[in-house]
Amino acid sequence: MSKGFYKNRRLKSFIFLSACFLVAFIPHAYNIENFFYIIFTLSFVIVFYGLIVISRNFKRNNVSNTVSSRISNKELPVLDILVAARDEENVIARLVERLFSLDYPTNKLNIYIIDDGSSDKTPLILDRLSRQYDKLKVVSRSPNAGGGKSGALNYALKFTHGEWLLVLDADAELKQDSLIRLFSFVEEGDWSAVQLRKSVTNVSKNFLTSCQSMEMAMDAIFQYGRLSVAGVSELRGNGQLIKKETLLACGSFNEDTVTDDLDLSLRLLLSKSRIGILWDPPVMEEAVENLNALLAQRQRWAEGGLQRFFDYGDQLFTNRIDYLQKFDLTYFFILQYALPIISIFDLVFSIALLDSPIYWPISFTAFMLSGIAFWYGSSCKSEVPVLQKSNFLMVFVSVFYLSHWFLVIPWVTIKMSIFPKKILWRKTLHTGV
């Protein structure tokens, strides 16, 4: 895809920001009669569809879509595991050792670690590991190669020869039988890609890691519900399995976005390729442990999430997706991206004009749905690690924790409207502790 395809992101960001401004301003400026009736009607629609999405999980025996069956070794495909690693000296040795201990035929498993211009001891560690494990393939890129994580993954693609690709982060952990059970799930559902539920290994570290554990469970609840209702689901980077043929047909990993997983998810949807969501076994990873790291991570997620809608938004109005999928994407775009901006503008106008906030019922319903998904996701059966157990206080606190998006989304949108974007790989620090 050409660079010109993405040149209008700043303009689209500005238009989106301006539209949110007007939506917040007009009711305050013109005192539109019966506007609250409109708001409450929208709130009802939001609650209605949200509860339908969440309730679809109830049919899965407490969300236990656990794969216990085993596919025979003869039926297992050749699998290439790809790990893009930059400055991962704390975790890379542990990852490699764990990958080579997984249950999978050695003649059908290839492990590629892409050293993407590391400046720490990662290259030395990988050199030692490559001598220890004959099947380990280390691919090196220069620090200025460009393209971020997507560039690293695309560079490694030309060395691969498997039917399937599994993308992992350097801090990933899998259960011993995860790969075999994963392909049993693929065989049962005829998926083009599968996302393993993400879970947190350091859940008890502090308040932020506990909230992230519940957030990941909540995300999986919404993911499965959206897939079940509308056929819409998303990859999450770590623990994403995809058929190589499907990936190449979609144009490989997009090097002009900061979230290759979200971008690829939308391209797969447009190509009518199905993404399955697997609750158990999960892929385990570290949650960030401090506020600065959390906000940096969420800014990247927010920017990438908006980029995909700006890039492919016009295609979402074509017949490439059906009406229910269009509704689902519009619904979650409004809740995830438009609502935080509108709510902030609404609050500013309320203070400036000594008026009451207008959009609070919609915000309230959004937080309420999140709370329900928090509670349900955390109370579901789960293989290791054990999920953060929910109670009223923890759900309330976790919902409050989600309010950081009401600051991150507006800030990121403003930045995207003003500053040109240079694609950089601002990786999350992994401690291995």
N, C-alpha and C positions, 0 to 999 in steps of 0.2 A: 504494500500500500504506500502510496506516495506521501511525501512530507506535506504536500499541499492539501491533502485530505483533512489535516488537523489544523490548518492555519486560522480558522475562524473560531477557535475555542474562546479567545478573549472576548470577541464580539458576542458570542452566544452566552458567555458568562454574564456579561453586562446586561444583555436583554433579559436573561432570567432574573438577575438581581433587581432590575427595574420593574419587571412584572410583579415580583413579590412585594416591592415597595408600593406599587399602585393598589394591589389587592389589600394591603394593610391600611393604606391611607384613605382610600375612597369612602369606606363606611364611616370613618371618623369625620371626614371633611363635609360630607353631604347628608349625614344623619339619615341614611336610607331606612325607610319604614319597613318594618317586618324583617329586618336583616337577621335578627336573632332566630327567626323561624328557619331561614336558610341555613344558618350555622347549625342549628339543632338537627335539621334534616341531614346535612352532611355528616354530622356526628353519628347519627343513627346508621347511615350507610357504612361508615367506617367500622362501627362496632359490629354490625351484622356480618360483613365480609370477614373481618378479623376473627370473629368467633367461629365462623365456618372453617376457616383455615386451621385454627388451633384444634377444633373438634375432630378434624380428620385424623389426628393422632390417636384418638381414643379407640379407634378400630384396630390398632396394632398391638393389642395386648400390652398395654402400658408402654408403648413405644419400643417394645422389645423386638424390633425386626432383626434380631440376631441371626446371623448365618452360622449354623452349626454343621451343615452338611459339608462333605469334602469331595471335591472333584479329583478324579484320578490323575496321577502324574502324567499319564499318557495324553490326557486331554488338556493339560495346562499349556498355555501359550508361552512363547519367549517374551520375557519381560525385561525392559531396560529401566533401571532406577536412576533418576537424574537429581543431583544435588548441586545447586549453585552455592558456592562457599566463598565468602570474602571475610577475612580476618576472623576465622572460627577456631582458633587454637584451643579454646576452652571445651569444645564439644565434638570436634570432628573425629578424633580417634574413637571416642565412645560410640558415635554414630556408625562408623565403618565396622567396628567389632560387632555391633548389634545386627547390622544388616547381613553380615556373613553368617550369623547364627540362626537366621530365619528358616523356617521350614519351606523349602522350595528346591526343586531339582537344580543342581549346580550347573548343569548343561543348558538350562533354560533361563538363567538369571545373569544379567550383566549390570554392574554397578559403576556409574560414571560420576565422579566428583569433579566439578569444574572449579578450579582455583582461579577466581576472577580478580587477579591483580592484588592478592593479599599482601599486606605489609608487615604482618606479624609472623609467627612461627608456623602458620598453616602449611606453606609449601614444604618445609622440612618434615613436618609430621606426615604429610601425604607421601613424601618420598620414602620414608621409613615403612609406611603401611603398604605401599605398592610392592615393596620387596617381600613383605610378610604375606600378602594376599595376591596370588597370581592373577585372579579374576578381577581385581580392582583396576579400573581404568581412570587415570588422572589426566584431565584435560586442562591446559593452562591458557589463560588470556592475559594480555597486558593490561595495566591499570587504566589505560586510556582507550580501551577497545570500544566503549560506548554501548548504549542499549540497555544498561542496567541488568537486572536479573533476567529479563527476557532475552537480551543479547547473549548472555552466558548460556542460557538454555538452547537458543537457536544454534549457537556455535557447536554445541555438543550433539545436536540432532544428526549432523552429517556422519558421525561416527557410529550411530546406533543402527541396529538391524532387527530389533524385536518388533512384534506385532503391537505391543502395548507399552506405554510409558507411565511411570509413576513418579511424580514430582514431590520431593520432600524438602523440608527445611533442614538445616544442619542440626537443629535441636530436636528433631523428630524421634519419637519412640513408637515402635509397633509391637504388638503381641507376637509370640512365636509363630502362631498359625494364621496371622492376619492375611498374608498374601493368598494362601490357598482358599480361605473363606471369602476373600474379596472376589476371586474369580468364580466361585460358586454363586455369588450374588449376581455377577455379570451374566452368567449363563442363564440364571433364572429370569432376569429382567430384560435381556437383550439390550443393554445400555451401550451408548457410545462413549460415555465417560461416567465416572463415579467419584463422589466426594465422601471421604470418610468423615464422620463427626469429629470435630476437634475438641479435645479435652485438655485440662490444665494439670501439669505435674506438680507445680508449686502452689497449689490452691490454698494451703494454710500459711503461706508466707506472711501476708498482710491483708489489709482491707481490699486493696485494689485487685490482688490476685483472686481473692474470693469472689468479688463481683464479676471479674472476667470469666471465671468458671461458670457462673450462672448465666452470664451473657452468651457464652458459647452454646450452652444447653438450650437457651431461649432461641438462639439463631437456628439450631437444628430443628426445633419444633416448627418454626415458621417455614423453614426450608421444605420439610417434608409435607406440610400442609399445602403450601403453594404448588408443589409438584403434584400432589394428589388432586387438587381442585382445578388448577389451570395449566399444569404441565410446565411450570416455570421453576427453575432451580439454578443455583449458582455454585461455581467452584470457589474454593477458599485458599488456593495456593498450596499450602502444606497438606499432603495426603490426597492429592487429586490424581486419579487414574484416567488416562485417555487413550483411545485407540490412535495409533500413530497415523494411519491413513486419514482418519477424520481430522486430526490436527493439521496435517499438511493441506488438506482440502480447504480448510478455513484460513490458510495463510500463516500457519505457525504462530509463535508467540509475538504479540505486538510490542515492538521496541519503542513505540511512541506513546506509551502510557505508563503511569506509575503503579498500576495494579493490573498486571497481565491476566490474573485469574478472572476478575470481573469483566474485563474486556472480552476474553475468550468465551465466557459464559453467554454473553449476548450474541456473539457471532455463532455459537453453537445453536442457540435458540433460533436464530434467523435461518440457519441451514437445516432446521428440523432434526437436529441430533439430540438425543435424550440424555440428560444427566441424572443419574440415580443418586440417592442419598442413603448412606448406610450408617445406622446408629451404632451398632457394635459389630466387629471390634472398632474402637476409635483410633485416631492418630493422636498421640500425646505430644505436647509441646510446652515450653515455658511461657508463662504470662509475664508481661513487663511488670516491674516491681516498684516504679516510682512515677510520679505525675508527669514529669517532663518527658519521659520515654513514652508514656501513654498518649499524651497530646501530640507528640511527633508522629506516632504510629497512626493515630486517628486522622490527622491532617492528610496523611498520605492516602488512607482509605477513602476519605471524603473526596479528595481531588480525583482519584481514580474512578470513583463511583460516578461523579459528575461528568468526567471526560467521556465515558462510554455512552451516556445519554446524549451528550452534545455531538459525538461522532456518528452515532447510528440512529439518532432520534427520528430522522426523516423516514428511515426504513421501517420503523415501528408502526407507521401509518399505512403501510402497504399490505398486500395479501400474503406476505411471507409469514405472518403470525395470525392466529385467529382472534376473534373479538374478545374472548375471555382472557387470553394472554395480554391483549392490549389493556384491558381493564385492570388486570393484576399489576402490570408494570406501571400504569398510571397511578394506581392506588399507592403502591409502595414508593414511587417517586415523590408523590405529594407528602407522604408521612415522613420519609427519610430526609428529603432535601428541601422541599418548598416550605413545609410547616415550620421548621426551626427559624428560617429567615423571616417569614411572615410574622411569627410570634414575637421576635425581637423588635421588628418595626412596629408592631401593634403595641408593645409595651412602651416604646419610645413615644409614640403619638399619644398614648394614654397619659403619660407623665406630662408631656408638653402641653396638652390641651385640657388637662385636668378632667380626663374622661375615663370611663371604665374600659378595661381590655375587652375586646370583642371575640377573639378567637380562642379564648380559654376552654370552651367546651370541647373543641377538637383536640387541643393539647391534652386535656384531661382524658379523653377516650384513648388517645395514643398511649399514654402512660399506663392506663388501666389495662389495655390489651397486653402491653409489655409485662406488667406485673403478673397477669394470669399465665402467660407463657413462661416467665421466670419460675413461678411456683410449680407449674406442671413439669417443665423440663428438669428441674432439680429433684423432683420426687420420682422420676422414672427410674426403672432398673437400668443399671449401667455396669459394664465391666470396668476393670481398673483403668484409671484411678477413680476412686469413689467421688461422686459428685458432691458439691457443697449442698448440704441439706437445707431445705427452705423452711422458714417459719415466717410469721407475719412481719416481724421486725426486719429480718434479712431481706425479704421481698421488698419492703418499703425502702430500705436503704439502697438496695440494688436499683430500684426504679429511680431514686434520686440520683444515683451514680450516672444513669443514662442522660441526665440533663446536660452533661458536658457536650453532647452533640449539638445542643442549642447555642453553644458558643463556637464550636469547631466549624460547623457547616457555614454560618454566615461569614466567619473570618476567612475561610478557604475560598468561598465564592468571591468575596471582595478582592482577595489576592489574585485569583484567576482573572478577574475583570481588569486589573491594572497592570500586572507584571507579566512579561513573557515567560514561558516555562521552558526550562532546560531540564531534560529528563536525567535525573541522577538516582543512583541506588543508595538510598539512605536506609541501610539495613538496621534491623532490631538487634541490639546487643544480647548475645546469649552467654550466660555465665556458667552453665553446666552444673550449678549447685541445686 
